[in-house]
Amino acid sequence: MTERALDGAPPQTPGSLTRPPQVDRVEASRKAVAARRARAALKRDVRMRVITPQELLRRALADPASPAGTMRVTEFLTSLPAIGEGKRDRILADLEISPVKRLGGLGARQRRAMREFLDARWPEQSARGRRSRLVVLAGPTAVGKGTVAAHIKEHHPEIMLSVSSTTRPPRPAEVDGEHYFFVDDAEFDRLIAEGELLEYATVHNSYRYGTARRPIEAALEAGRTVLLEIDLQGARQVRAAEPSATLVFLLPPSWDELVQRLVGRGTEGDEERALRLRTAKGELAAQNEFDFRVVNADVASAAREVVELIQSPERSS
Ligand code: 5GP
C-alpha cells in the first residue's frame, strides 16, 4: 500500500474544465475550411469558363446553403473577367445590392438586376435553329472526347464516327484505317492540295490531323449522322464550311478535375503538361461558339447526352 499516487486521476491542467468542447471547434473550423475551398473551386470554374456566371447564379438561387449560395456578391463579381474591386463596387451600387449580401440571399429585384447585368456582358449562347446531322465533338485537352466518341461508336453503330488522317505515328494498339489513316507529310500535303479535307489542323504544335470530305458527304447523303471528334481549330473550320453543323462542346465537371485528368494520364512531362493546361484554358474560353455543352462527369452519361442531342428531331433553341 505504498504507491497510492499511481491510482489517482490524471492531473488536470488549469482551465481544462471551462473551455468549449474541443471537438465542436475542430468540426466547425473543418467545415469552414471545406466551404471556403468549395467556393474557391467554383470561382476558379467561372474564371476558367468551365461554367458561366449565370450558371453559378442559378446554382446559388436553387440552393442558398450551397457553396454557390453562400458566396458573397463581392467575391462573385471579382471572379469575373476584367472586374477589379473598384468596378465591383460601382456595379453593386448600380444594381442596388449591398456588398455584404450573399448570392443565395438576393431578393427578387436584385436577382433580376444581376441576371440582366450578366446577360448584357456575357450572353449565354443558346442553340441556333435547326442543325444538320454533321456533328462535331470538341472540348479541352484531356476532357475525354476520344473516350466519349469511342463509347458512342460502340453503342450506336448507326452513327458514323469519322476516321481522320494524321501524320502522327501509330501508338501500339492503334490500327490503320480504324483509329486513323496514318499518312506521311507528303500524302497529307496532297490531301490538302487536292481539296480532299473538310478541315485540318496542327494539334499541340506537333502533328497534323484532318477530316476527309468525301466519306462524310456520302454518309450524310445516305441519311446517316456523322460524328467528328476533332480539336477546336478544326471545329471552327467545320463551322465556317458548314454553318448548320451541330457543334457540341465537352466540358469537365470542374477545372480541378481537368487538371487531375491531365496529371493522372501521366503521358506528358511537366513542360508539356503546363503547355496543355494553357491550351485548355484558351479552349474553354471558346465554348460559347458551340451549340451545346455537355459535362463529362461519367463517360456513359455524357455519351448518352450527346446522342440525345444528335437524335432529337427538333433541336431548336
Ligand atoms: P491524339 O493524337 O491523342 O489521337 O489526338 C490529338 C488531338 O487531335 C485530339 O484533340 C483530337 O481531337 C484531335 N484530332 C483528331 N483528329 C482530328 C482531325 O481530323 N482534325 C482536327 N482538327 N483535330 C483532330
Residues whose N, C-alpha, C, O or C-beta is under 5 A from the ligand:
A	BS01	5GP	S164 S165 Y200 A201 V203 Y209 G210 T211 E229 I230 D231 G234
